[in-house]
Amino acid sequence: MKGTWRALMLPVGVLLLAMAVAALVIVLAGSPPVPALLAWWEGALFAHGALAESLLNATPLLFTGLAVALGLLAGQFNIGVEGQLLVGALASAWVGFAVSGLPPFVHVPLALLAGALAGAFWGWIPGILKAWRGAHEVITTIMMNYIAIYLTQYLVTKVWKDPNSMSPQTPEALPSAWLPVLVEGTRLSVGSLIALGTALLLWYVLKRTVWGYELRAVGANAEAARAAGVRVSRVIWGSMALSGAIAGLAGAVEVLGVHHRYYDQFSPGYGFDGIAVALLGNNHPLGAVLAAVVLGAMKNGAVYMQSVTTPAVPREITTVVQAVIIFFLAAMRFRRRTGS
């Protein structure tokens, strides 16, 4: 319980620091900071439909944050979440438009499963290379990102392209594969509940199961875990596969719940934003929930802030905030590790 509270409180302190830096950047941009910050949070939470859009933005961030956090807990830095998300999204889109004649209660889970399996396979490859050959996961996952980007581009422009569209996109998924809308009149789907359920399930697995204990043991000290009888190689490739499955599920939820098709470059970098979510959430599933909601709200509010402030404060300021978060938390981890 102590670890849970720490995971929930850490984002608050780091966020306050990041917002102070954001206020300084706003001043340097020539805008008064207080009205800009108020507009930022009005657009995030209180404007018409803002809360639903913020939760919509938070959903893929939660999935990718959980994927990154799972890898870090196992001692693996999964930089390939973006690529795993892309292949998962395309796989779910294919099941959505190519498989017909199924009722929604079968079609939706099947399409989600396809996305998760595709992402799991994409994560398993660098995991097995690390477990059997010692190939560093940072290098292999970065390489897998590029393979995923160009493979999905090829498939969506040459193989599965919608013949009725000039854009590189697949045909629209059948309505039987769409995720139900959670709030009428908004784009928020039950995908947000799936993300929350994934976080709760992952918390249970990590804290209450033998495999979760073994995963955390390998992440803490792989050699000590091996000496205690843990099959370290199995934990490595298993954790990378599960991390990839969660990332693939992120892409599937975006396709089936928001866009209803796959189109090239639909992700603005959700996989990389997941690094900030994982670090801000202290690699804790419940901490990741809070971190994803905060960052999702900030992304949504920044668009509103840009439209109402004079001179306009660019919405890219959220990137500055994320950079401050990553820098500060990385410095904290380095200080703890070195004892300085």
C-alpha positions in Angstrom: 0.0 0.0 0.0 2.9 2.3 0.8 4.2 1.8 -2.8 0.8 2.5 -4.2 0.5 5.9 -2.4 4.0 6.8 -3.5 3.2 6.0 -7.1 0.1 8.2 -6.9 1.8 11.1 -5.1 4.9 11.3 -7.2 3.1 12.6 -10.3 1.6 15.5 -8.3 5.0 16.9 -7.2 6.6 16.4 -10.6 3.6 17.9 -12.4 3.8 21.0 -10.2 7.4 21.4 -11.2 6.6 20.9 -14.8 3.8 23.4 -14.7 6.2 26.0 -13.1 8.5 25.5 -16.1 5.6 25.7 -18.5 4.6 29.1 -16.9 8.2 30.3 -17.4 8.1 29.2 -21.1 4.7 31.1 -21.5 6.3 34.2 -20.1 9.2 33.9 -22.5 6.7 33.5 -25.4 5.3 36.9 -24.5 2.0 35.8 -22.9 0.7 36.3 -19.4 1.1 33.0 -17.6 -2.0 33.0 -15.3 -4.7 33.5 -18.0 -2.9 30.9 -20.3 -2.7 28.3 -17.5 -6.3 28.9 -16.6 -7.3 28.5 -20.3 -5.2 25.4 -20.4 -7.1 23.7 -17.6 -10.5 25.1 -18.8 -9.9 23.4 -22.1 -8.8 20.2 -20.4 -11.8 19.8 -18.0 -14.5 22.4 -18.1 -15.2 23.5 -21.7 -18.0 21.8 -23.5 -17.1 18.1 -24.1 -13.6 18.7 -22.8 -13.6 16.0 -20.1 -14.6 13.3 -22.6 -12.0 14.4 -25.1 -9.4 14.4 -22.3 -10.2 10.9 -21.4 -10.2 10.0 -25.1 -6.6 11.3 -25.3 -5.7 9.5 -22.1 -6.7 6.1 -23.3 -3.9 5.3 -25.7 -1.4 7.0 -23.3 -2.5 4.6 -20.5 -2.1 1.6 -22.7 1.4 2.6 -23.9 2.4 3.8 -20.4 1.5 0.4 -19.0 3.4 -1.3 -21.8 6.6 0.7 -21.1 6.2 0.3 -17.3 5.8 -3.5 -17.6 9.1 -3.7 -19.5 10.9 -1.5 -17.1 9.7 -3.5 -14.1 11.3 -6.6 -15.8 14.5 -4.7 -16.4 13.7 -4.2 -20.2 13.5 -0.8 -21.8 10.9 -1.4 -24.5 11.4 1.5 -27.0 9.4 -0.5 -29.5 5.9 0.3 -28.2 5.2 2.6 -31.1 5.8 -0.1 -33.6 3.9 -2.7 -31.6 1.0 -0.2 -31.5 1.1 0.2 -35.3 1.0 -3.5 -36.1 -1.7 -4.1 -33.6 -3.8 -1.3 -35.0 -3.5 -2.7 -38.6 -4.2 -6.2 -37.6 -7.4 -5.2 -35.8 -8.4 -3.0 -38.7 -8.0 -6.0 -41.1 -10.2 -8.2 -38.9 -12.7 -5.3 -38.7 -13.2 -4.9 -42.5 -12.2 -8.4 -43.8 -14.1 -10.7 -41.5 -17.9 -10.4 -41.9 -21.0 -12.1 -40.7 -20.2 -12.0 -37.0 -22.3 -10.5 -34.3 -20.7 -7.6 -32.3 -20.1 -9.6 -29.2 -17.8 -11.9 -31.3 -16.4 -9.5 -33.8 -15.2 -6.8 -31.3 -13.3 -9.3 -29.1 -11.8 -11.0 -32.1 -10.6 -7.7 -33.6 -9.1 -6.7 -30.2 -7.5 -10.1 -29.8 -5.9 -9.7 -33.3 -4.4 -6.4 -32.3 -3.0 -7.8 -29.0 -1.5 -10.9 -30.7 0.1 -8.8 -33.4 1.7 -6.5 -30.8 2.7 -9.5 -28.7 4.5 -11.0 -31.6 6.3 -7.8 -32.4 7.4 -7.5 -28.8 8.3 -11.2 -28.5 10.9 -11.0 -31.3 13.3 -8.6 -29.4 12.5 -10.4 -26.2 13.6 -13.7 -27.5 16.7 -12.1 -29.1 17.6 -10.7 -25.7 16.9 -13.9 -23.8 18.7 -16.3 -26.1 21.4 -14.1 -27.7 21.8 -11.2 -25.4 20.9 -8.6 -28.0 20.1 -5.3 -26.3 16.4 -4.6 -26.4 16.8 -0.9 -27.0 18.6 -1.5 -30.3 16.3 -4.3 -31.5 13.1 -2.5 -30.5 14.2 0.6 -32.3 14.9 -1.5 -35.4 11.5 -3.2 -35.0 9.9 0.3 -34.9 11.2 1.1 -38.4 10.2 -2.3 -39.8 6.7 -1.7 -38.4 6.4 1.8 -39.8 7.4 0.8 -43.3 5.6 -2.5 -43.3 2.3 -0.9 -42.3 2.9 1.8 -44.9 3.3 -0.8 -47.6 0.3 -2.8 -46.6 -2.0 0.2 -46.3 -0.9 1.7 -49.6 -0.4 -1.5 -51.7 -2.4 -4.4 -50.2 -5.2 -3.2 -48.0 -5.8 0.3 -49.3 -9.4 1.5 -49.6 -10.1 1.6 -53.3 -12.6 4.4 -52.9 -10.1 6.7 -51.2 -7.0 8.6 -52.4 -5.5 8.5 -48.9 -3.4 5.7 -47.6 -6.0 4.0 -45.4 -7.8 0.7 -45.1 -11.5 0.2 -45.8 -13.8 1.2 -42.9 -14.3 -1.6 -40.4 -17.7 -3.1 -40.3 -20.0 -1.6 -37.6 -20.1 -5.0 -35.9 -16.4 -4.4 -35.0 -16.9 -0.9 -33.6 -16.4 -0.3 -29.9 -19.6 1.1 -28.3 -19.7 4.8 -27.5 -19.4 5.3 -23.8 -20.8 8.9 -23.6 -23.5 9.8 -26.2 -22.5 12.7 -28.4 -18.8 12.3 -27.8 -16.1 10.1 -29.3 -15.3 8.4 -26.0 -15.8 4.7 -26.3 -15.6 1.7 -23.9 -11.9 1.5 -24.9 -11.3 3.8 -21.9 -12.8 1.2 -19.6 -10.7 -1.5 -21.3 -7.6 0.5 -20.6 -8.6 1.0 -17.0 -9.4 -2.7 -16.6 -6.0 -3.6 -18.1 -4.3 -1.4 -15.5 -6.2 -3.1 -12.7 -5.5 -6.5 -14.1 -1.8 -5.8 -14.5 -1.6 -4.4 -10.9 -3.1 -7.7 -9.7 -0.8 -9.9 -11.8 2.3 -8.0 -10.6 1.4 -7.9 -6.9 -0.6 -11.2 -6.4 0.8 -13.8 -8.7 4.0 -15.9 -8.8 4.8 -14.7 -12.3 4.5 -11.1 -11.2 6.9 -11.7 -8.3 9.4 -13.4 -10.7 9.1 -10.5 -13.1 9.9 -7.9 -10.4 12.7 -10.1 -9.1 14.3 -10.2 -12.5 14.0 -6.5 -12.9 15.6 -5.9 -9.5 18.5 -8.3 -10.0 18.5 -10.9 -12.8 21.5 -12.9 -11.4 20.0 -13.1 -7.9 16.7 -14.2 -9.4 18.4 -16.9 -11.5 20.2 -18.1 -8.4 16.8 -18.4 -6.7 15.5 -20.7 -9.4 13.7 -18.1 -11.6 13.8 -18.9 -15.4 15.1 -15.5 -16.3 15.0 -16.0 -20.1 11.3 -16.9 -19.9 10.5 -13.8 -17.9 12.4 -11.6 -20.4 10.6 -12.8 -23.5 7.3 -13.2 -21.7 7.4 -9.7 -20.3 8.3 -8.2 -23.7 5.5 -10.2 -25.4 3.0 -9.0 -22.8 4.3 -5.5 -23.1 3.8 -5.7 -26.9 0.3 -7.1 -26.4 -0.8 -4.1 -24.3 0.7 -1.8 -27.0 -1.1 -3.7 -29.7 -4.3 -3.3 -27.7 -3.7 0.4 -27.7 -3.7 0.5 -31.5 -6.7 -1.8 -31.7 -8.8 0.5 -29.4 -7.8 3.6 -31.4 -8.9 1.9 -34.7 -12.1 0.3 -33.4 -13.2 3.0 -31.1 -12.1 6.3 -32.7 -11.1 6.1 -36.4 -12.9 2.8 -37.4 -10.2 2.2 -39.9 -6.4 2.2 -40.1 -4.7 5.1 -41.8 -1.0 5.8 -42.2 0.6 7.9 -39.5 -2.5 7.9 -37.3 -0.4 7.8 -34.2 1.2 11.2 -33.2 3.8 9.2 -31.1 1.7 7.5 -28.5 4.4 4.9 -28.0 7.0 7.5 -27.1 4.5 9.4 -24.9 4.1 6.2 -23.0 7.6 6.6 -21.6 6.6 9.9 -19.9 3.5 8.2 -18.5 5.4 5.2 -17.2 8.0 7.4 -15.5 5.5 9.9 -14.1 3.5 6.9 -12.8 6.6 5.5 -11.1 6.2 2.3 -13.2 3.0 1.5 -11.1 -0.2 0.5 -13.0 -2.3 2.8 -10.8 0.2 5.6 -11.0 0.1 5.2 -14.8 -3.7 5.8 -14.7 -3.3 9.1 -13.0 -0.3 10.1 -15.2 -2.2 9.2 -18.4 -5.3 11.2 -17.4 -3.1 14.3 -16.5 -1.1 14.2 -19.7 -4.2 13.4 -21.8 -6.0 16.4 -20.2 -3.0 18.6 -20.8 -2.8 17.6 -24.5 -6.5 18.4 -25.0 -6.4 21.7 -23.0 -3.3 22.9 -24.9 -5.4 23.0 -28.1 -8.0 25.2 -26.4 -5.3 27.4 -24.8 -3.7 28.1 -28.2 -7.1 29.2 -29.7 -8.0 31.7 -26.9 -4.7 33.2 -25.8 -3.2 36.4 -27.3 -0.5 36.1 -28.4 -1.3 32.4 -29.0 0.6 30.0 -26.8 1.5 27.0 -29.0 0.1 23.7 -28.0 3.5 22.1 -28.4 4.2 23.4 -24.9 2.9 20.0 -23.7 6.0 18.5 -25.3 8.1 20.9 -23.1 6.2 19.7 -20.0 6.8 16.0 -21.0 10.5 16.7 -21.5 10.8 18.3 -18.1 9.0 15.3 -16.5 11.3 12.8 -18.2 14.5 14.8 -17.4 13.5 15.3 -13.7 12.5 11.7 -13.1 15.6 10.4 -14.9 17.8 12.6 -12.7 16.0 11.3 -9.6 16.6 7.7 -10.7 20.3 8.4 -11.4 20.7 10.0 -8.0 19.2 7.0 -6.2 21.3 4.6 -8.2 24.6 6.4 -7.6 23.7 7.3 -4.0 24.7 10.9 -4.5 
